[in-house]
Amino acid sequence: MKVKVQKIDGKAAGDVELNDAVFGVEPRADILHRVVTWQLENRRATARPTRERSDVARTGKKWGKQKGSGGARHGDRGAPIFIGGGKAHGARKRDFEQSLNKKVRALGLKMALSSKAKNGLIILDSLELKDAKTKALKGHFDKNGWNGKVLVIGGESVDDGFAKAARNLPGVDVLPAVGANVYDILNHDTLVLTKDAVEKLEARFNG
């Protein structure tokens, strides 16, 4: 699949051949759903667990007389009413982590890239800016018609000037190629890849 390459200012910069095994896969909703669910579930954090009555190291021996004290008939010192006792109905650690085969995860990423290749994929020559300012970068975005949510993926690393300029643009996210993932790709209207990012992604699957 041949796609036009452009510079950040919108000028043409040649063509690039995209690997159909990565950018030409027919998307399947069930695979994409599985990968996105796996991502979001593994992102969930649990509450900090508290120690309940069975978890505290206190004596279970009856510490006072049954009668005659004028107080309650207490036994276990680990009861929630005592200082140092267990928490009653405390928060428990929950594990939300799911497992998903590497092949399915890889297939999901290929499908996400392919869905954008059909509509919403831009290939840039590089992310280097002559004027690394937010206002100048916003002008380039407006000129190119990149509205809504835009995900920009660089190569080995993202150009520092571009990353700083894009930091204050609402709806714009920047990632290196190693951070490319299904959820972020599908969650943005436009996907912008550099030529380096294309090489890295294709090498990621071919390697």
C-alpha positions as CSV (number, residue, x, y, z in Angstrom):
1,M,0.0,0.0,0.0
2,K,1.6,3.3,-1.1
3,V,0.8,6.4,1.0
4,K,1.9,10.0,0.5
5,V,4.4,11.5,3.0
6,Q,4.2,15.1,4.0
7,K,6.1,17.6,6.1
8,I,4.7,19.2,9.2
9,D,3.9,22.3,7.2
10,G,1.8,20.3,4.8
11,K,4.3,20.2,1.8
12,A,4.7,16.9,0.0
13,A,7.7,14.8,0.9
14,G,7.4,11.7,-1.4
15,D,5.8,8.3,-0.8
16,V,6.2,5.4,1.5
17,E,5.2,1.8,1.0
18,L,3.2,0.4,3.9
19,N,3.4,-3.3,4.6
20,D,0.0,-4.9,4.0
21,A,0.6,-7.5,6.7
22,V,0.6,-4.6,9.2
23,F,-1.5,-1.9,7.7
24,G,-3.8,-3.9,5.4
25,V,-5.5,-6.3,7.9
26,E,-9.3,-6.4,7.9
27,P,-10.4,-5.2,11.4
28,R,-12.6,-7.4,13.5
29,A,-14.6,-5.8,16.3
30,D,-14.3,-8.9,18.6
31,I,-10.5,-8.9,18.5
32,L,-10.3,-5.1,19.1
33,H,-12.8,-5.4,21.9
34,R,-10.7,-8.1,23.6
35,V,-7.5,-6.2,23.4
36,V,-9.1,-2.9,24.6
37,T,-10.7,-4.7,27.5
38,W,-7.4,-6.4,28.4
39,Q,-5.7,-3.0,28.4
40,L,-8.2,-1.2,30.5
41,E,-8.6,-4.0,33.1
42,N,-4.8,-4.2,33.6
43,R,-4.8,-0.5,34.1
44,R,-7.2,-0.7,37.0
45,A,-5.7,-0.1,40.4
46,T,-7.1,-1.7,43.6
47,A,-7.7,-0.1,47.0
48,R,-4.9,-0.4,49.5
49,P,-5.8,-3.5,51.5
50,T,-6.5,-3.2,55.3
51,R,-5.9,-5.8,57.9
52,E,-9.0,-7.4,59.2
53,R,-9.6,-9.3,62.4
54,S,-7.9,-12.5,61.3
55,D,-4.9,-10.6,59.9
56,V,-3.7,-8.7,63.0
57,A,-1.1,-10.3,65.3
58,R,-2.9,-10.0,68.7
59,T,-3.7,-12.5,71.4
60,G,-6.9,-14.5,71.2
61,K,-6.7,-15.3,74.9
62,K,-9.5,-14.0,77.1
63,W,-7.8,-11.1,78.9
64,G,-10.2,-10.3,81.7
65,K,-12.7,-12.0,84.0
66,Q,-16.1,-13.0,82.7
67,K,-17.8,-11.3,85.6
68,G,-17.1,-8.6,88.2
69,S,-15.3,-6.0,86.1
70,G,-18.3,-3.8,85.5
71,G,-17.5,-3.8,81.8
72,A,-18.2,-5.9,78.7
73,R,-17.2,-9.6,78.4
74,H,-14.3,-9.1,76.1
75,G,-12.1,-11.9,74.6
76,D,-10.0,-11.5,71.5
77,R,-7.8,-8.4,71.5
78,G,-7.9,-8.4,67.7
79,A,-11.6,-7.3,67.8
80,P,-12.3,-4.1,65.8
81,I,-13.3,-2.1,68.9
82,F,-9.8,-2.2,70.3
83,I,-6.8,0.0,69.3
84,G,-4.6,-2.2,67.2
85,G,-7.4,-4.5,66.4
86,G,-8.5,-5.5,62.9
87,K,-10.6,-3.3,60.6
88,A,-14.2,-4.2,60.4
89,H,-15.3,-4.8,56.7
90,G,-12.0,-3.2,55.5
91,A,-10.9,-2.7,51.9
92,R,-9.6,-5.9,50.3
93,K,-7.0,-6.3,47.6
94,R,-8.6,-7.2,44.3
95,D,-6.8,-8.5,41.2
96,F,-8.3,-7.2,37.9
97,E,-5.4,-8.5,35.7
98,Q,-6.4,-10.5,32.7
99,S,-4.2,-12.6,30.4
100,L,-4.3,-12.4,26.6
101,N,-2.2,-14.2,24.1
102,K,0.7,-12.3,22.5
103,K,-0.6,-13.2,19.1
104,V,-4.1,-11.7,19.8
105,R,-2.5,-8.6,21.2
106,A,-0.3,-8.2,18.1
107,L,-3.3,-8.9,15.8
108,G,-5.3,-6.2,17.6
109,L,-2.5,-3.6,17.1
110,K,-2.3,-4.5,13.4
111,M,-6.1,-4.1,13.1
112,A,-6.1,-0.8,14.9
113,L,-3.3,0.5,12.5
114,S,-5.2,-0.9,9.5
115,S,-8.5,0.8,10.6
116,K,-6.7,4.1,10.6
117,A,-4.9,3.4,7.4
118,K,-8.3,3.3,5.7
119,N,-9.4,6.6,7.2
120,G,-7.4,9.0,9.5
121,L,-3.7,8.0,8.9
122,I,-1.1,10.7,8.2
123,I,2.6,9.9,7.5
124,L,5.1,12.7,8.3
125,D,8.7,13.0,7.2
126,S,9.8,14.0,10.7
127,L,8.6,15.9,13.8
128,E,11.4,18.5,13.8
129,L,10.1,22.0,14.1
130,K,11.9,25.2,13.1
131,D,9.9,27.1,15.7
132,A,9.2,24.8,18.6
133,K,6.3,26.9,19.9
134,T,2.7,25.8,20.8
135,K,1.2,28.6,18.7
136,A,3.3,27.7,15.6
137,L,2.4,24.0,16.0
138,K,-1.3,24.8,16.3
139,G,-1.0,26.8,13.1
140,H,0.4,23.7,11.3
141,F,-2.4,21.5,12.8
142,D,-5.1,24.0,11.6
143,K,-3.5,24.3,8.2
144,N,-3.5,20.5,7.8
145,G,-7.0,20.1,9.1
146,W,-6.1,17.9,12.0
147,N,-9.0,18.6,14.3
148,G,-10.4,16.7,17.2
149,K,-8.2,14.2,19.0
150,V,-4.8,13.6,17.4
151,L,-2.3,10.9,18.3
152,V,1.3,11.5,17.1
153,I,3.7,8.5,17.2
154,G,7.4,9.1,16.6
155,G,10.3,6.7,16.2
156,E,12.8,5.6,18.8
157,S,11.9,8.8,20.7
158,V,9.9,11.9,20.2
159,D,11.6,15.1,19.2
160,D,11.8,17.2,22.4
161,G,10.8,20.5,20.7
162,F,7.7,18.9,19.2
163,A,6.7,17.2,22.5
164,K,7.0,20.5,24.4
165,A,5.1,22.4,21.8
166,A,2.3,19.8,21.7
167,R,2.0,19.6,25.5
168,N,-0.5,22.4,25.8
169,L,-2.6,21.5,22.8
170,P,-5.9,20.0,23.9
171,G,-6.7,16.6,22.4
172,V,-3.1,16.0,21.2
173,D,-1.1,13.1,22.6
174,V,2.5,12.1,21.7
175,L,4.1,8.7,22.0
176,P,7.2,6.9,20.9
177,A,6.8,3.9,18.6
178,V,7.3,1.5,21.5
179,G,4.2,3.0,23.3
180,A,1.8,2.4,20.4
181,N,-1.3,0.6,21.7
182,V,-4.7,-0.3,20.5
183,Y,-6.8,1.8,22.9
184,D,-5.0,5.1,22.2
185,I,-5.0,4.5,18.5
186,L,-8.8,3.9,18.4
187,N,-9.5,6.6,20.9
188,H,-8.2,9.4,18.6
189,D,-9.7,10.7,15.4
190,T,-6.4,11.1,13.5
191,L,-3.2,9.0,13.7
192,V,0.0,10.7,12.7
193,L,3.0,8.4,12.2
194,T,6.6,9.5,11.3
195,K,8.5,7.4,8.7
196,D,10.7,6.2,11.6
197,A,7.5,5.1,13.4
198,V,6.4,3.1,10.4
199,E,9.8,1.3,10.2
200,K,9.7,0.6,14.0
201,L,6.2,-0.8,13.9
202,E,6.8,-3.0,10.9
203,A,10.1,-4.3,12.4
204,R,8.2,-5.0,15.6
205,F,6.0,-7.5,13.9
206,N,8.5,-8.8,11.4
207,G,11.1,-9.3,14.0
